[in-house]
């Protein structure tokens, strides 16, 4: 299972799900699904998100054991 800090990172820069989705080129529903843990992004999408926030993929996504 993968957890993420996407909502926290969005809050830090005060960007909405809709605006982030537009910047990254996905739907708002995709951002919501990632934040809620219902969807695991592709490597490409994970890299785009990390690049947007100027952090590493490992800072944004964490592999949980169990």
Order of alpha helices (4+ residues) and beta strands (2+ residues): beta-alpha-alpha-alpha-alpha-alpha-beta
